[in-house]
Amino acid sequence: MESINDFMSLLSSDSCRILDLLFRFIINTAFTIIIARGFYFPKSRRVDFFFTYILVGFGIFMLIHLMGDAKLKTGIAMGLFAIFCIMRYRTESVPIREMTYLFLVISLAAINGLAWTADISGKHPDFFAPELTSIVELLVTNIIFIAVIWIAEGGKWVTSYSTKYIKYDKIDLIQPDKRQELIEDLKVRTGLNIKEVSVGSLDFLKDMALLKVYYTEVDDKDNDDTLQKMPKLYD
């Protein structure tokens, strides 16, 4: 830390600000890419959200940094980027997993944007920075984000189920006392390793029921066609 301060003290205050900004920008961009490409994208395979996280992380980082540089209170900065979260891209319903990653990326960008890593005020009295954060502390904070996501995505302590909606014709099996018989019939007809079934809407005129089935993959691979919400066709 002292060596960095000594090096930056040799530079002008503007150069110090730029170097500090570039250093934290590199850290923020690197860890944002790790989160988006290493954890989110392999399971979801959604390129649109992948680039969204990269751009949102960049935008929030620059916004928070510049507002902090203008000596605005942290509460105002946090409130402004919270507005972006509340908006939730109102043109489209964003799934919970995607929203969670968006919050993580925004939180990481806010932390990196508000942290200053060098103190040169002794030799540059005109230089002003908020409370300093050591480089080690900043890196450890980013690594903790990665570690928590890795643990959560591992899912070793919980059973992960894929889901599908099925139109079912044997409505006599939807009764609670015939639930196991219903599951066995669905296993035979679908070939899925079904663990649980939820009964949705019923249509006695057509002898039809809408079921939501929960099943596990035999090879434990991710299932890209898992349905997490009711299709518009069945609303």
Contacts in CASP RR format, 6 or more apart in sequence:
PFRMAT RR
TARGET T0000
AUTHOR 0000-0000-0000
METHOD contacts of the structure
MODEL  1
MESINDFMSLLSSDSCRILDLLFRFIINTAFTIIIARGFYFPKSRRVDFF
FTYILVGFGIFMLIHLMGDAKLKTGIAMGLFAIFCIMRYRTESVPIREMT
YLFLVISLAAINGLAWTADISGKHPDFFAPELTSIVELLVTNIIFIAVIW
IAEGGKWVTSYSTKYIKYDKIDLIQPDKRQELIEDLKVRTGLNIKEVSVG
SLDFLKDMALLKVYYTEVDDKDNDDTLQKMPKLYD
1 134 0 8 1.000
1 135 0 8 1.000
4 117 0 8 1.000
4 118 0 8 1.000
4 135 0 8 1.000
5 118 0 8 1.000
5 119 0 8 1.000
5 120 0 8 1.000
8 15 0 8 1.000
8 16 0 8 1.000
8 19 0 8 1.000
8 20 0 8 1.000
8 118 0 8 1.000
8 120 0 8 1.000
9 120 0 8 1.000
9 122 0 8 1.000
9 123 0 8 1.000
9 124 0 8 1.000
11 19 0 8 1.000
12 124 0 8 1.000
13 120 0 8 1.000
13 124 0 8 1.000
13 126 0 8 1.000
13 127 0 8 1.000
16 118 0 8 1.000
16 120 0 8 1.000
16 124 0 8 1.000
16 127 0 8 1.000
17 69 0 8 1.000
17 127 0 8 1.000
19 118 0 8 1.000
20 116 0 8 1.000
20 117 0 8 1.000
20 118 0 8 1.000
20 129 0 8 1.000
21 65 0 8 1.000
23 117 0 8 1.000
24 61 0 8 1.000
24 65 0 8 1.000
24 112 0 8 1.000
24 113 0 8 1.000
24 115 0 8 1.000
24 117 0 8 1.000
24 138 0 8 1.000
25 61 0 8 1.000
25 112 0 8 1.000
27 112 0 8 1.000
27 138 0 8 1.000
27 139 0 8 1.000
27 142 0 8 1.000
28 57 0 8 1.000
28 58 0 8 1.000
28 61 0 8 1.000
28 108 0 8 1.000
28 109 0 8 1.000
28 112 0 8 1.000
28 113 0 8 1.000
28 142 0 8 1.000
29 54 0 8 1.000
29 58 0 8 1.000
31 108 0 8 1.000
31 142 0 8 1.000
31 145 0 8 1.000
31 146 0 8 1.000
32 53 0 8 1.000
32 54 0 8 1.000
32 57 0 8 1.000
32 58 0 8 1.000
32 105 0 8 1.000
32 108 0 8 1.000
32 109 0 8 1.000
33 54 0 8 1.000
34 146 0 8 1.000
35 53 0 8 1.000
35 101 0 8 1.000
35 104 0 8 1.000
35 105 0 8 1.000
35 108 0 8 1.000
35 145 0 8 1.000
35 146 0 8 1.000
35 149 0 8 1.000
36 50 0 8 1.000
36 53 0 8 1.000
36 54 0 8 1.000
36 101 0 8 1.000
36 105 0 8 1.000
37 50 0 8 1.000
39 101 0 8 1.000
39 149 0 8 1.000
39 150 0 8 1.000
39 153 0 8 1.000
40 49 0 8 1.000
40 50 0 8 1.000
40 53 0 8 1.000
40 97 0 8 1.000
40 98 0 8 1.000
40 101 0 8 1.000
41 47 0 8 1.000
41 50 0 8 1.000
42 222 0 8 1.000
43 153 0 8 1.000
43 222 0 8 1.000
44 97 0 8 1.000
44 98 0 8 1.000
45 224 0 8 1.000
46 98 0 8 1.000
49 98 0 8 1.000
49 101 0 8 1.000
52 102 0 8 1.000
53 101 0 8 1.000
53 102 0 8 1.000
53 105 0 8 1.000
56 84 0 8 1.000
56 102 0 8 1.000
56 105 0 8 1.000
56 106 0 8 1.000
56 109 0 8 1.000
57 105 0 8 1.000
57 106 0 8 1.000
57 108 0 8 1.000
57 109 0 8 1.000
58 109 0 8 1.000
59 109 0 8 1.000
60 81 0 8 1.000
60 84 0 8 1.000
60 105 0 8 1.000
60 106 0 8 1.000
60 109 0 8 1.000
60 110 0 8 1.000
61 109 0 8 1.000
61 110 0 8 1.000
61 112 0 8 1.000
61 113 0 8 1.000
63 77 0 8 1.000
63 80 0 8 1.000
63 81 0 8 1.000
64 77 0 8 1.000
64 81 0 8 1.000
64 109 0 8 1.000
64 110 0 8 1.000
64 113 0 8 1.000
64 114 0 8 1.000
65 113 0 8 1.000
65 114 0 8 1.000
67 76 0 8 1.000
67 77 0 8 1.000
67 80 0 8 1.000
68 74 0 8 1.000
68 77 0 8 1.000
68 114 0 8 1.000
68 130 0 8 1.000
71 128 0 8 1.000
74 114 0 8 1.000
74 130 0 8 1.000
77 110 0 8 1.000
77 114 0 8 1.000
78 110 0 8 1.000
81 106 0 8 1.000
81 109 0 8 1.000
81 110 0 8 1.000
84 106 0 8 1.000
85 102 0 8 1.000
85 103 0 8 1.000
85 106 0 8 1.000
88 94 0 8 1.000
88 99 0 8 1.000
93 229 0 8 1.000
94 102 0 8 1.000
95 228 0 8 1.000
95 229 0 8 1.000
96 228 0 8 1.000
104 145 0 8 1.000
104 149 0 8 1.000
107 145 0 8 1.000
108 142 0 8 1.000
108 145 0 8 1.000
111 138 0 8 1.000
111 141 0 8 1.000
111 142 0 8 1.000
112 138 0 8 1.000
112 142 0 8 1.000
114 130 0 8 1.000
115 133 0 8 1.000
115 138 0 8 1.000
116 129 0 8 1.000
116 130 0 8 1.000
116 131 0 8 1.000
116 132 0 8 1.000
116 133 0 8 1.000
117 132 0 8 1.000
117 133 0 8 1.000
117 134 0 8 1.000
117 135 0 8 1.000
117 138 0 8 1.000
118 129 0 8 1.000
118 132 0 8 1.000
119 129 0 8 1.000
119 132 0 8 1.000
120 127 0 8 1.000
121 127 0 8 1.000
121 128 0 8 1.000
121 129 0 8 1.000
159 216 0 8 1.000
160 216 0 8 1.000
161 195 0 8 1.000
161 196 0 8 1.000
161 214 0 8 1.000
161 215 0 8 1.000
161 216 0 8 1.000
162 214 0 8 1.000
162 215 0 8 1.000
162 216 0 8 1.000
162 217 0 8 1.000
162 223 0 8 1.000
162 226 0 8 1.000
163 212 0 8 1.000
163 213 0 8 1.000
163 214 0 8 1.000
163 215 0 8 1.000
163 226 0 8 1.000
163 227 0 8 1.000
163 228 0 8 1.000
164 192 0 8 1.000
164 212 0 8 1.000
164 213 0 8 1.000
164 215 0 8 1.000
164 225 0 8 1.000
164 226 0 8 1.000
164 227 0 8 1.000
165 210 0 8 1.000
165 211 0 8 1.000
165 212 0 8 1.000
165 213 0 8 1.000
165 227 0 8 1.000
165 230 0 8 1.000
165 231 0 8 1.000
165 234 0 8 1.000
166 186 0 8 1.000
166 190 0 8 1.000
166 210 0 8 1.000
166 211 0 8 1.000
166 212 0 8 1.000
166 213 0 8 1.000
167 208 0 8 1.000
167 209 0 8 1.000
167 210 0 8 1.000
167 211 0 8 1.000
168 174 0 8 1.000
168 186 0 8 1.000
168 208 0 8 1.000
168 209 0 8 1.000
168 210 0 8 1.000
168 211 0 8 1.000
169 207 0 8 1.000
169 208 0 8 1.000
169 209 0 8 1.000
170 182 0 8 1.000
170 185 0 8 1.000
171 202 0 8 1.000
171 204 0 8 1.000
171 207 0 8 1.000
171 208 0 8 1.000
171 209 0 8 1.000
172 178 0 8 1.000
173 181 0 8 1.000
173 182 0 8 1.000
173 185 0 8 1.000
174 182 0 8 1.000
174 199 0 8 1.000
174 202 0 8 1.000
174 209 0 8 1.000
174 211 0 8 1.000
179 197 0 8 1.000
182 197 0 8 1.000
183 194 0 8 1.000
183 195 0 8 1.000
183 196 0 8 1.000
183 197 0 8 1.000
186 192 0 8 1.000
186 194 0 8 1.000
186 197 0 8 1.000
186 211 0 8 1.000
186 213 0 8 1.000
187 193 0 8 1.000
187 194 0 8 1.000
190 213 0 8 1.000
192 213 0 8 1.000
192 215 0 8 1.000
193 215 0 8 1.000
193 216 0 8 1.000
193 217 0 8 1.000
193 218 0 8 1.000
194 213 0 8 1.000
194 214 0 8 1.000
194 215 0 8 1.000
195 214 0 8 1.000
195 215 0 8 1.000
195 216 0 8 1.000
196 213 0 8 1.000
196 214 0 8 1.000
197 211 0 8 1.000
197 212 0 8 1.000
197 213 0 8 1.000
197 214 0 8 1.000
198 211 0 8 1.000
198 212 0 8 1.000
198 213 0 8 1.000
198 214 0 8 1.000
199 209 0 8 1.000
199 210 0 8 1.000
199 211 0 8 1.000
200 209 0 8 1.000
200 210 0 8 1.000
200 211 0 8 1.000
200 212 0 8 1.000
201 209 0 8 1.000
201 210 0 8 1.000
201 234 0 8 1.000
202 208 0 8 1.000
202 209 0 8 1.000
202 210 0 8 1.000
203 209 0 8 1.000
210 234 0 8 1.000
217 223 0 8 1.000
END
